[in-house]
Amino acid sequence: MPGPGGDLVTVAGTGTGTGTGTGNATGTGNATGTGNATGTGKPTPAASSVPGEATAAWGAWSGRDPNGLRSSLYEGVLVHTRFGPGPTHSFRYRVAMPLLDLAEVGDVMGLHPAWSSRRPAPVRFRREDFLGDPATSLDGAVRDLVGERTGRRPEGPVAVLANLRTWGWLFNPVSLYFCADPDDPSGDPGPVSSLVADVENTPWHDRHAYVVGPPGVHRFAKELHVSPFLPTGLDYRLRYGAPGERLTVDLDALVGDRLLFGATLSLHRRAIDRASLGRLLWNYPAMTHRLTAGIYAQAARLRLKGAPFFPHPARRSGARSSPPVPG
């Protein structure tokens, strides 16, 4: 859940728990939404188990809305907390975003005239904004990546939790792709078997996709430089649950057993229909713009607090006119 203050998301929101800070794990990074930065504390999570090993049972995202769609809206809070190095820092943002079953994108975007996947609109789903080659289907690109990384290509529904391009602008610190086993006889998705967290930094717009197993706890190396206020050589610890009436994702950045950053995305499900899509745009009219502005605002606060600065490892010799970015 990268956002103002850390490296991945939570995303969306990244795990289960309470966080403090919005953005990428370890520092100041990209936030996943908009809202008021109020700050809050985050208890130190227990140490994870074997890296990459899930420690919770599989789950499936639940049911369909009355309109017959499995897609839904999620609304809640993203919290970022920085514990070091240097000064502590935390903030809290209200967020809202769709969980789109990738087989339903056209149906969902056709529910409201201000939303579209086929033409310019206030809220637009564009294939090229997301993972993989735009010439291939998004669900196919996700399945291929999971198959390449794990040796097991998911064959069930794929859903993405992410912001969409709003008033021409989009930045997703992290997009979360939930991959399920094939539908059960009732028509509901099977258990969630894997998650792809596609992380993007700013201002460089580098991207890296992490693939983990079923809902639970996973620890893995942090591969992408997201925040200039966090050092390299860190691990991520990701906790996540399957989408249901609630969805929680918790992402921590650690050096050994020392927690440097934590982000928690805590969301509640909302029905997706014409009225709810209209309300989301009304209540969060410039969410993606405010997200980007929030990242730089939180970075400026960290800089003023005297947080140590860690240049992008691949660009140490190049001058940068952009201000430091959290995450």
One Martini backbone bead per residue (centre of mass of N, CA, C, O) as a GRO file, in nm:
protein
  327
    1MET     BB    1   0.065   0.056   0.028
    2PRO     BB    2   0.131   0.288  -0.110
    3GLY     BB    3   0.217   0.616   0.007
    4PRO     BB    4   0.220   0.847   0.233
    5GLY     BB    5   0.507   0.678   0.384
    6GLY     BB    6   0.555   0.413   0.194
    7ASP     BB    7   0.555   0.116   0.004
    8LEU     BB    8   0.290  -0.019  -0.033
    9VAL     BB    9  -0.054  -0.187   0.012
   10THR     BB   10  -0.254  -0.071   0.106
   11VAL     BB   11  -0.437  -0.185   0.037
   12ALA     BB   12  -0.464  -0.157   0.033
   13GLY     BB   13  -0.453  -0.156   0.097
   14THR     BB   14  -0.179  -0.513   0.393
   15GLY     BB   15  -0.359  -0.686   0.575
   16THR     BB   16  -0.405  -0.736   0.926
   17GLY     BB   17  -0.496  -0.440   1.089
   18THR     BB   18  -0.319  -0.167   1.228
   19GLY     BB   19  -0.228   0.150   1.116
   20THR     BB   20   0.036   0.407   1.029
   21GLY     BB   21  -0.013   0.522   0.738
   22THR     BB   22   0.039   0.627   0.395
   23GLY     BB   23   0.180   0.378   0.199
   24ASN     BB   24   0.478   0.275   0.176
   25ALA     BB   25   0.694   0.072   0.292
   26THR     BB   26   0.913   0.263   0.452
   27GLY     BB   27   0.789   0.556   0.491
   28THR     BB   28   0.733   0.763   0.222
   29GLY     BB   29   0.449   0.743   0.011
   30ASN     BB   30   0.190   0.607  -0.138
   31ALA     BB   31  -0.137   0.669  -0.157
   32THR     BB   32  -0.477   0.513  -0.135
   33GLY     BB   33  -0.611   0.805  -0.148
   34THR     BB   34  -0.833   1.003   0.049
   35GLY     BB   35  -0.808   1.264   0.302
   36ASN     BB   36  -0.737   1.290   0.639
   37ALA     BB   37  -0.460   1.380   0.817
   38THR     BB   38  -0.423   1.240   1.159
   39GLY     BB   39  -0.319   1.002   1.275
   40THR     BB   40  -0.182   0.690   1.407
   41GLY     BB   41  -0.148   0.395   1.564
   42LYS     BB   42   0.076   0.093   1.553
   43PRO     BB   43   0.107  -0.211   1.625
   44THR     BB   44   0.329  -0.452   1.668
   45PRO     BB   45   0.375  -0.714   1.496
   46ALA     BB   46   0.413  -1.022   1.464
   47ALA     BB   47   0.610  -1.245   1.366
   48SER     BB   48   0.671  -1.413   1.105
   49SER     BB   49   0.717  -1.671   0.926
   50VAL     BB   50   0.780  -1.816   0.664
   51PRO     BB   51   0.876  -1.711   0.385
   52GLY     BB   52   0.586  -1.712   0.183
   53GLU     BB   53   0.398  -1.826   0.410
   54ALA     BB   54   0.097  -1.917   0.484
   55THR     BB   55  -0.121  -1.867   0.802
   56ALA     BB   56  -0.398  -1.906   0.647
   57ALA     BB   57  -0.682  -1.971   0.531
   58TRP     BB   58  -0.867  -1.993   0.284
   59GLY     BB   59  -1.062  -1.772   0.073
   60ALA     BB   60  -1.364  -1.616  -0.037
   61TRP     BB   61  -1.534  -1.418  -0.223
   62SER     BB   62  -1.850  -1.282  -0.172
   63GLY     BB   63  -2.089  -1.299  -0.369
   64ARG     BB   64  -2.365  -1.098  -0.485
   65ASP     BB   65  -2.523  -0.859  -0.608
   66PRO     BB   66  -2.843  -0.778  -0.696
   67ASN     BB   67  -2.723  -0.733  -1.004
   68GLY     BB   68  -2.512  -0.998  -1.030
   69LEU     BB   69  -2.245  -0.888  -0.921
   70ARG     BB   70  -1.912  -0.927  -0.791
   71SER     BB   71  -1.868  -0.658  -0.782
   72SER     BB   72  -1.740  -0.370  -0.585
   73LEU     BB   73  -1.728  -0.155  -0.312
   74TYR     BB   74  -1.472   0.025  -0.119
   75GLU     BB   75  -1.463   0.157   0.222
   76GLY     BB   76  -1.224   0.365   0.424
   77VAL     BB   77  -0.895   0.310   0.568
   78LEU     BB   78  -0.567   0.461   0.564
   79VAL     BB   79  -0.264   0.366   0.738
   80HIS     BB   80   0.039   0.532   0.845
   81THR     BB   81   0.367   0.418   0.981
   82ARG     BB   82   0.662   0.555   1.118
   83PHE     BB   83   0.970   0.431   1.299
   84GLY     BB   84   1.198   0.448   1.072
   85PRO     BB   85   1.442   0.627   1.033
   86GLY     BB   86   1.419   0.850   1.267
   87PRO     BB   87   1.140   0.993   1.250
   88THR     BB   88   0.825   0.989   1.326
   89HIS     BB   89   0.516   0.892   1.139
   90SER     BB   90   0.163   0.984   1.072
   91PHE     BB   91  -0.143   0.873   0.892
   92ARG     BB   92  -0.487   0.942   0.759
   93TYR     BB   93  -0.717   0.795   0.512
   94ARG     BB   94  -0.972   0.825   0.305
   95VAL     BB   95  -1.124   0.554   0.111
   96ALA     BB   96  -1.211   0.460  -0.238
   97MET     BB   97  -1.292   0.153  -0.428
   98PRO     BB   98  -1.286  -0.084  -0.664
   99LEU     BB   99  -1.393  -0.422  -0.719
  100LEU     BB  100  -1.293  -0.590  -1.015
  101ASP     BB  101  -1.421  -0.804  -1.215
  102LEU     BB  102  -1.269  -0.874  -1.519
  103ALA     BB  103  -1.551  -0.985  -1.648
  104GLU     BB  104  -1.715  -0.685  -1.559
  105VAL     BB  105  -1.621  -0.409  -1.663
  106GLY     BB  106  -1.838  -0.324  -1.870
  107ASP     BB  107  -2.081  -0.343  -1.677
  108VAL     BB  108  -1.988  -0.142  -1.463
  109MET     BB  109  -1.915   0.108  -1.654
  110GLY     BB  110  -2.235   0.108  -1.757
  111LEU     BB  111  -2.401   0.219  -1.498
  112HIS     BB  112  -2.258   0.507  -1.556
  113PRO     BB  113  -2.201   0.797  -1.744
  114ALA     BB  114  -1.918   0.870  -1.574
  115TRP     BB  115  -1.849   0.578  -1.669
  116SER     BB  116  -1.568   0.408  -1.847
  117SER     BB  117  -1.409   0.172  -2.109
  118ARG     BB  118  -1.447   0.339  -2.414
  119ARG     BB  119  -1.430   0.643  -2.305
  120PRO     BB  120  -1.424   0.944  -2.217
  121ALA     BB  121  -1.424   1.012  -1.856
  122PRO     BB  122  -1.422   1.083  -1.532
  123VAL     BB  123  -1.432   0.761  -1.522
  124ARG     BB  124  -1.163   0.532  -1.617
  125PHE     BB  125  -1.099   0.233  -1.788
  126ARG     BB  126  -0.759   0.136  -1.865
  127ARG     BB  127  -0.559  -0.105  -1.969
  128GLU     BB  128  -0.276   0.062  -1.969
  129ASP     BB  129  -0.286   0.110  -1.640
  130PHE     BB  130  -0.195  -0.189  -1.623
  131LEU     BB  131  -0.085  -0.489  -1.620
  132GLY     BB  132   0.103  -0.537  -1.876
  133ASP     BB  133   0.011  -0.601  -2.189
  134PRO     BB  134  -0.230  -0.426  -2.366
  135ALA     BB  135  -0.270  -0.666  -2.586
  136THR     BB  136  -0.366  -0.806  -2.335
  137SER     BB  137  -0.538  -0.933  -2.108
  138LEU     BB  138  -0.554  -0.879  -1.777
  139ASP     BB  139  -0.621  -1.162  -1.670
  140GLY     BB  140  -0.402  -1.303  -1.839
  141ALA     BB  141  -0.156  -1.153  -1.720
  142VAL     BB  142  -0.198  -1.249  -1.432
  143ARG     BB  143  -0.195  -1.555  -1.476
  144ASP     BB  144   0.084  -1.569  -1.608
  145LEU     BB  145   0.245  -1.460  -1.370
  146VAL     BB  146   0.167  -1.671  -1.162
  147GLY     BB  147   0.264  -1.915  -1.325
  148GLU     BB  148   0.563  -1.823  -1.347
  149ARG     BB  149   0.616  -1.797  -1.026
  150THR     BB  150   0.452  -2.087  -0.924
  151GLY     BB  151   0.335  -2.313  -1.145
  152ARG     BB  152   0.025  -2.189  -1.105
  153ARG     BB  153  -0.251  -2.137  -1.298
  154PRO     BB  154  -0.515  -1.953  -1.270
  155GLU     BB  155  -0.883  -2.025  -1.351
  156GLY     BB  156  -1.031  -1.815  -1.213
  157PRO     BB  157  -1.119  -1.544  -1.090
  158VAL     BB  158  -1.039  -1.188  -1.136
  159ALA     BB  159  -0.950  -0.919  -0.909
  160VAL     BB  160  -0.940  -0.556  -0.872
  161LEU     BB  161  -0.778  -0.328  -0.645
  162ALA     BB  162  -0.839   0.012  -0.749
  163ASN     BB  163  -0.779   0.284  -0.906
  164LEU     BB  164  -0.912   0.519  -1.129
  165ARG     BB  165  -0.935   0.721  -1.378
  166THR     BB  166  -0.955   1.076  -1.286
  167TRP     BB  167  -0.975   1.337  -1.468
  168GLY     BB  168  -0.704   1.208  -1.628
  169TRP     BB  169  -0.595   1.073  -1.349
  170LEU     BB  170  -0.323   0.835  -1.246
  171PHE     BB  171  -0.227   0.672  -0.928
  172ASN     BB  172  -0.089   0.351  -0.824
  173PRO     BB  173   0.085   0.228  -0.572
  174VAL     BB  174  -0.136  -0.017  -0.560
  175SER     BB  175  -0.234  -0.327  -0.708
  176LEU     BB  176  -0.489  -0.574  -0.641
  177TYR     BB  177  -0.485  -0.928  -0.719
  178PHE     BB  178  -0.741  -1.164  -0.713
  179CYS     BB  179  -0.707  -1.521  -0.710
  180ALA     BB  180  -0.917  -1.780  -0.811
  181ASP     BB  181  -1.080  -2.042  -0.816
  182PRO     BB  182  -1.306  -2.201  -0.945
  183ASP     BB  183  -1.618  -2.219  -0.944
  184ASP     BB  184  -1.868  -2.316  -0.773
  185PRO     BB  185  -2.184  -2.452  -0.799
  186SER     BB  186  -2.314  -2.164  -0.701
  187GLY     BB  187  -2.106  -1.934  -0.848
  188ASP     BB  188  -1.889  -1.890  -0.667
  189PRO     BB  189  -1.594  -1.832  -0.584
  190GLY     BB  190  -1.328  -1.966  -0.510
  191PRO     BB  191  -1.058  -1.984  -0.359
  192VAL     BB  192  -0.799  -1.796  -0.272
  193SER     BB  193  -0.463  -1.849  -0.413
  194SER     BB  194  -0.376  -1.543  -0.495
  195LEU     BB  195  -0.149  -1.250  -0.505
  196VAL     BB  196  -0.116  -0.931  -0.670
  197ALA     BB  197   0.136  -0.674  -0.620
  198ASP     BB  198   0.133  -0.367  -0.792
  199VAL     BB  199   0.405  -0.152  -0.788
  200GLU     BB  200   0.438   0.212  -0.773
  201ASN     BB  201   0.633   0.486  -0.829
  202THR     BB  202   0.739   0.823  -0.726
  203PRO     BB  203   0.844   0.986  -1.018
  204TRP     BB  204   0.947   0.723  -1.194
  205HIS     BB  205   0.754   0.472  -1.262
  206ASP     BB  206   0.813   0.221  -1.133
  207ARG     BB  207   0.775  -0.147  -1.143
  208HIS     BB  208   0.638  -0.414  -0.921
  209ALA     BB  209   0.556  -0.762  -0.892
  210TYR     BB  210   0.394  -0.940  -0.641
  211VAL     BB  211   0.379  -1.291  -0.538
  212VAL     BB  212   0.132  -1.467  -0.355
  213GLY     BB  213  -0.055  -1.650  -0.173
  214PRO     BB  214  -0.279  -1.709   0.030
  215PRO     BB  215  -0.435  -1.611   0.280
  216GLY     BB  216  -0.216  -1.425   0.507
  217VAL     BB  217   0.133  -1.466   0.564
  218HIS     BB  218   0.403  -1.273   0.409
  219ARG     BB  219   0.755  -1.298   0.323
  220PHE     BB  220   0.964  -1.052   0.146
  221ALA     BB  221   1.147  -0.893  -0.073
  222LYS     BB  222   1.236  -0.569  -0.146
  223GLU     BB  223   1.266  -0.446  -0.489
  224LEU     BB  224   1.149  -0.148  -0.461
  225HIS     BB  225   1.197   0.189  -0.484
  226VAL     BB  226   0.986   0.419  -0.308
  227SER     BB  227   1.137   0.554  -0.063
  228PRO     BB  228   1.368   0.813   0.035
  229PHE     BB  229   1.312   0.721   0.364
  230LEU     BB  230   1.428   0.435   0.279
  231PRO     BB  231   1.605   0.171   0.275
  232THR     BB  232   1.762  -0.085   0.168
  233GLY     BB  233   1.718  -0.427   0.241
  234LEU     BB  234   1.422  -0.511   0.269
  235ASP     BB  235   1.118  -0.630   0.407
  236TYR     BB  236   0.809  -0.782   0.361
  237ARG     BB  237   0.487  -0.788   0.537
  238LEU     BB  238   0.197  -0.974   0.442
  239ARG     BB  239  -0.149  -0.915   0.500
  240TYR     BB  240  -0.445  -1.105   0.399
  241GLY     BB  241  -0.779  -1.106   0.278
  242ALA     BB  242  -1.063  -1.192   0.163
  243PRO     BB  243  -1.317  -1.075   0.006
  244GLY     BB  244  -1.589  -0.906   0.176
  245GLU     BB  245  -1.743  -0.720   0.396
  246ARG     BB  246  -1.440  -0.730   0.457
  247LEU     BB  247  -1.112  -0.557   0.410
  248THR     BB  248  -0.768  -0.654   0.483
  249VAL     BB  249  -0.451  -0.478   0.466
  250ASP     BB  250  -0.101  -0.554   0.552
  251LEU     BB  251   0.207  -0.353   0.555
  252ASP     BB  252   0.549  -0.426   0.614
  253ALA     BB  253   0.871  -0.291   0.711
  254LEU     BB  254   1.191  -0.467   0.738
  255VAL     BB  255   1.476  -0.528   0.963
  256GLY     BB  256   1.441  -0.810   1.030
  257ASP     BB  257   1.265  -0.739   1.337
  258ARG     BB  258   1.248  -0.442   1.244
  259LEU     BB  259   1.016  -0.187   1.243
  260LEU     BB  260   0.962   0.087   1.005
  261PHE     BB  261   0.680   0.009   0.858
  262GLY     BB  262   0.315   0.077   0.832
  263ALA     BB  263   0.021  -0.053   0.654
  264THR     BB  264  -0.344   0.001   0.655
  265LEU     BB  265  -0.632  -0.160   0.513
  266SER     BB  266  -0.979  -0.065   0.590
  267LEU     BB  267  -1.277  -0.226   0.469
  268HIS     BB  268  -1.605  -0.178   0.321
  269ARG     BB  269  -1.875  -0.298   0.174
  270ARG     BB  270  -2.038  -0.204  -0.139
  271ALA     BB  271  -2.258  -0.156  -0.351
  272ILE     BB  272  -2.296  -0.187  -0.712
  273ASP     BB  273  -2.421   0.107  -0.874
  274ARG     BB  274  -2.534   0.390  -0.991
  275ALA     BB  275  -2.550   0.537  -0.715
  276SER     BB  276  -2.267   0.455  -0.596
  277LEU     BB  277  -2.096   0.578  -0.823
  278GLY     BB  278  -2.194   0.866  -0.783
  279ARG     BB  279  -2.105   0.896  -0.485
  280LEU     BB  280  -1.806   0.850  -0.520
  281LEU     BB  281  -1.758   1.099  -0.703
  282TRP     BB  282  -1.876   1.306  -0.501
  283ASN     BB  283  -1.694   1.230  -0.240
  284TYR     BB  284  -1.436   1.171  -0.465
  285PRO     BB  285  -1.359   1.387  -0.711
  286ALA     BB  286  -1.008   1.387  -0.656
  287MET     BB  287  -0.848   1.133  -0.559
  288THR     BB  288  -0.589   1.104  -0.738
  289HIS     BB  289  -0.486   1.392  -0.693
  290ARG     BB  290  -0.474   1.380  -0.378
  291LEU     BB  291  -0.284   1.150  -0.357
  292THR     BB  292  -0.039   1.283  -0.490
  293ALA     BB  293  -0.030   1.533  -0.307
  294GLY     BB  294   0.003   1.370  -0.040
  295ILE     BB  295   0.279   1.252  -0.093
  296TYR     BB  296   0.434   1.526  -0.104
  297ALA     BB  297   0.342   1.636   0.169
  298GLN     BB  298   0.464   1.406   0.344
  299ALA     BB  299   0.751   1.442   0.242
  300ALA     BB  300   0.790   1.730   0.346
  301ARG     BB  301   0.750   1.663   0.645
  302LEU     BB  302   0.987   1.467   0.668
  303ARG     BB  303   1.206   1.663   0.585
  304LEU     BB  304   1.151   1.869   0.818
  305LYS     BB  305   1.216   1.641   1.042
  306GLY     BB  306   1.490   1.487   0.930
  307ALA     BB  307   1.487   1.266   0.738
  308PRO     BB  308   1.650   1.041   0.587
  309PHE     BB  309   1.818   1.015   0.268
  310PHE     BB  310   1.746   0.784  -0.017
  311PRO     BB  311   1.847   0.728  -0.304
  312HIS     BB  312   1.813   0.612  -0.597
  313PRO     BB  313   2.012   0.350  -0.692
  314ALA     BB  314   1.981   0.413  -1.022
  315ARG     BB  315   2.008   0.764  -0.960
  316ARG     BB  316   2.252   0.899  -0.803
  317SER     BB  317   2.383   1.086  -1.050
  318GLY     BB  318   2.108   1.222  -1.082
  319ALA     BB  319   1.925   1.491  -1.114
  320ARG     BB  320   1.644   1.616  -0.910
  321SER     BB  321   1.350   1.820  -0.915
  322SER     BB  322   1.190   1.645  -0.754
  323PRO     BB  323   1.039   1.572  -0.487
  324PRO     BB  324   1.018   1.380  -0.240
  325VAL     BB  325   0.883   1.047  -0.199
  326PRO     BB  326   0.682   0.854  -0.050
  327GLY     BB  327   0.772   0.498  -0.028
   0.00000   0.00000   0.00000
